[in-house]
Amino acid sequence: MKAAGKKPFTALIAGASGLIGGLLAGRLRDSGDYNRIHLLSRRPLGVQSDLMREHLVDFERLQEASDSIGRVDHAFCCLGTTIRKAGSQAAFRRVDHDYVLAFGRLAASLGARSIVVVSSVGADADSRNFYLRVKGETERDLRQLNLTSLVIVRPSLLTGDRSEFRLGERFGGVLLAAVSPIMIGPMKRVRPVSAARVAETMQRAARVENPGVTIIESEQIQRGAGQS
């Protein structure tokens, strides 16, 4: 793998209002590697940076945003919700599958040389678990877009300070953190991982611009995979 030498780059981020997306946007802003960072959002984010430009979009018609963005080098998709927040399984799938696919198509049309997407540990299109099945179907359908460089990042339960409180996730994080030291062998893959480490992994993976599809599992994120 060879890291791209050209800089500064232009980036596109969907999901910057979330935990990983917000951390990622900050990392790109402070890296000195980007001269423009486009943020796609359904509501104003209130960012204050000369490098960042907000685009209020309708994810049902995402391609309409292309004219106001122009070409990009690296694209990052941090979209994701919960069934409880979405309100139904159908609404959840619309965000975690349909909108992610729409983002992939938009990024490709804008010339993105590297597209990095957050998925989930255990993603499997054949899973009996609805959440993991949707994540797996999203990965499968992204592959079918034949993107120049697709990186799929599969973190386990995230740790970090969210703007929204998720009781189940908070409880699970505390429990897993307590038993994490004894989680060895195959159990390493479900150890909690910090959102900051996921954002760092995504940033570094995009710079590599490795052709084809790259999967980065949660234990690899823990070790700092995706470094250029």
VEXVEXTOR-329856 format. One line per 5 residues: number of its first residue (from 1); their letters; for each residue z, y, x of C-alpha. Coordinates in nm, 2 decimals. Example, Ala and Ser with C-alpha at 12.3 -4.5 7.8 and 13.67 -1.06 7.14 Angstrom:
VEXVEXTOR-329856
1> AS> 0.78,-0.45,1.23  0.71,-0.11,1.37
//
This chain:
VEXVEXTOR-329856
1> MKAAG> 0.00,0.00,0.00  -0.09,0.34,0.12  0.07,0.66,-0.01  -0.17,0.93,-0.11  -0.19,1.22,0.15
6> KKPFT> -0.31,1.50,-0.08  -0.06,1.74,-0.22  0.05,1.93,-0.41  -0.01,1.72,-0.72  -0.02,1.78,-1.09
11> ALIAG> 0.20,1.57,-1.32  0.22,1.49,-1.69  0.54,1.37,-1.84  0.61,1.25,-2.20  0.98,1.21,-2.29
16> ASGLI> 1.13,1.48,-2.07  1.40,1.54,-2.34  1.54,1.20,-2.27  1.78,1.08,-2.00  1.52,0.94,-1.75
21> GGLLA> 1.25,1.20,-1.83  1.48,1.49,-1.78  1.60,1.36,-1.44  1.24,1.28,-1.34  1.11,1.63,-1.43
26> GRLRD> 1.39,1.78,-1.22  1.30,1.56,-0.92  0.93,1.64,-0.94  1.01,2.01,-0.97  1.24,2.01,-0.66
31> SGDYN> 1.02,1.78,-0.45  0.77,2.04,-0.34  0.49,1.79,-0.41  0.38,1.93,-0.74  0.22,2.26,-0.83
36> RIHLL> 0.21,2.20,-1.20  0.42,1.97,-1.42  0.30,1.94,-1.78  0.57,1.83,-2.04  0.47,1.68,-2.37
41> SRRPL> 0.72,1.73,-2.64  0.76,1.75,-3.02  1.01,2.03,-2.99  1.07,2.32,-2.74  1.26,2.20,-2.44
46> GVQSD> 1.36,2.55,-2.31  1.27,2.48,-1.95  1.28,2.77,-1.71  1.05,2.69,-1.42  0.73,2.84,-1.30
51> LMREH> 0.61,2.49,-1.22  0.66,2.35,-1.57  0.45,2.41,-1.87  0.56,2.28,-2.21  0.30,2.15,-2.46
56> LVDFE> 0.43,2.10,-2.82  0.23,1.81,-2.95  0.18,1.58,-3.24  0.19,1.23,-3.09  -0.01,1.11,-3.38
61> RLQEA> -0.30,1.33,-3.25  -0.21,1.34,-2.88  -0.56,1.36,-2.75  -0.59,1.70,-2.90  -0.36,1.83,-2.62
66> SDSIG> -0.62,1.74,-2.34  -0.80,2.08,-2.34  -0.47,2.27,-2.27  -0.37,2.04,-1.99  -0.67,1.98,-1.77
71> RVDHA> -0.68,1.72,-1.49  -0.36,1.55,-1.37  -0.29,1.33,-1.07  0.02,1.14,-1.19  0.14,1.06,-1.54
76> FCCLG> 0.49,0.94,-1.64  0.58,0.80,-1.98  0.95,0.80,-2.06  0.91,0.77,-2.44  1.16,0.55,-2.62
81> TTIRK> 1.39,0.55,-2.92  1.63,0.31,-3.10  1.57,0.14,-3.44  1.88,0.32,-3.57  1.75,0.66,-3.46
86> AGSQA> 1.39,0.58,-3.57  1.51,0.46,-3.91  1.31,0.14,-3.93  1.14,-0.12,-3.72  0.80,0.02,-3.81
91> AFRRV> 0.91,0.37,-3.70  1.05,0.23,-3.38  0.72,0.05,-3.30  0.53,0.37,-3.36  0.72,0.55,-3.09
96> DHDYV> 0.77,0.27,-2.84  0.42,0.12,-2.88  0.17,0.34,-3.05  0.28,0.67,-2.88  0.30,0.50,-2.54
101> LAFGR> -0.05,0.37,-2.58  -0.17,0.71,-2.69  -0.02,0.86,-2.38  -0.19,0.60,-2.16  -0.53,0.69,-2.31
106> LAASL> -0.46,1.06,-2.27  -0.36,1.03,-1.91  -0.66,0.82,-1.83  -0.89,1.08,-1.99  -0.73,1.35,-1.78
111> GARSI> -0.81,1.16,-1.46  -0.46,1.04,-1.37  -0.47,0.82,-1.06  -0.13,0.67,-1.13  0.04,0.61,-1.46
116> VVVSS> 0.41,0.50,-1.46  0.57,0.38,-1.78  0.93,0.29,-1.86  0.96,-0.05,-2.03  1.27,-0.28,-2.04
121> VGADA> 1.41,-0.58,-1.86  1.31,-0.89,-2.06  1.00,-0.74,-2.22  0.80,-1.02,-2.36  0.53,-1.01,-2.63
126> DSRNF> 0.63,-1.36,-2.74  1.01,-1.28,-2.76  1.20,-1.35,-3.08  1.39,-1.03,-3.02  1.21,-0.75,-3.20
131> YLRVK> 1.29,-0.48,-2.93  1.18,-0.70,-2.64  0.87,-0.81,-2.83  0.76,-0.46,-2.89  0.81,-0.37,-2.53
136> GETER> 0.61,-0.67,-2.42  0.33,-0.59,-2.67  0.32,-0.24,-2.53  0.29,-0.37,-2.17  0.02,-0.61,-2.28
141> DLRQL> -0.18,-0.34,-2.45  -0.14,-0.10,-2.17  -0.29,-0.36,-1.94  -0.60,-0.38,-2.17  -0.67,-0.01,-2.11
146> NLTSL> -0.78,-0.11,-1.75  -0.60,0.19,-1.60  -0.67,0.28,-1.24  -0.31,0.23,-1.14  -0.04,0.12,-1.39
151> VIVRP> 0.32,0.09,-1.29  0.56,-0.07,-1.54  0.93,-0.01,-1.47  1.17,-0.25,-1.64  1.53,-0.12,-1.61
156> SLLTG> 1.83,-0.29,-1.76  2.10,-0.10,-1.95  2.10,0.26,-1.83  2.40,0.45,-1.70  2.40,0.83,-1.70
161> DRSEF> 2.49,1.13,-1.92  2.28,1.14,-2.23  2.25,1.45,-2.45  2.30,1.21,-2.75  2.59,0.97,-2.79
166> RLGER> 2.50,0.60,-2.84  2.82,0.40,-2.91  2.67,0.06,-2.87  2.50,0.15,-2.54  2.82,0.32,-2.41
171> FGGVL> 3.03,0.02,-2.49  2.77,-0.22,-2.34  2.75,-0.01,-2.03  3.13,-0.01,-1.98  3.14,-0.39,-2.03
176> LAAVS> 2.85,-0.46,-1.80  2.98,-0.23,-1.53  3.31,-0.42,-1.53  3.15,-0.75,-1.48  2.86,-0.63,-1.26
181> PIMIG> 3.02,-0.74,-0.93  3.02,-1.10,-1.04  2.67,-1.09,-1.18  2.47,-1.29,-0.92  2.16,-1.50,-0.91
186> PMKRV> 1.95,-1.46,-1.23  2.22,-1.23,-1.38  2.13,-0.96,-1.13  1.84,-0.86,-1.35  2.07,-0.73,-1.63
191> RPVSA> 2.31,-0.54,-1.41  2.34,-0.18,-1.53  2.11,0.06,-1.35  2.15,0.44,-1.32  1.89,0.65,-1.49
196> ARVAE> 1.88,0.86,-1.17  1.76,0.56,-0.97  1.50,0.48,-1.23  1.36,0.84,-1.21  1.36,0.81,-0.83
201> TMQRA> 1.17,0.48,-0.85  0.91,0.63,-1.08  0.86,0.93,-0.86  0.80,0.72,-0.55  0.59,0.46,-0.73
206> ARVEN> 0.35,0.72,-0.85  0.28,0.85,-0.50  0.17,0.50,-0.39  -0.13,0.50,-0.63  -0.15,0.12,-0.59
211> PGVTI> -0.46,-0.01,-0.77  -0.41,-0.25,-1.07  -0.08,-0.33,-1.23  0.26,-0.32,-1.06  0.58,-0.44,-1.22
216> IESEQ> 0.91,-0.31,-1.09  1.20,-0.51,-1.22  1.56,-0.38,-1.27  1.69,-0.55,-0.95  1.41,-0.39,-0.76
221> IQRGA> 1.50,-0.05,-0.89  1.86,-0.12,-0.76  1.71,-0.18,-0.42  1.49,0.13,-0.42  1.15,-0.03,-0.49
226> GQS> 0.85,0.19,-0.53  0.91,0.38,-0.21  0.61,0.54,-0.04
//
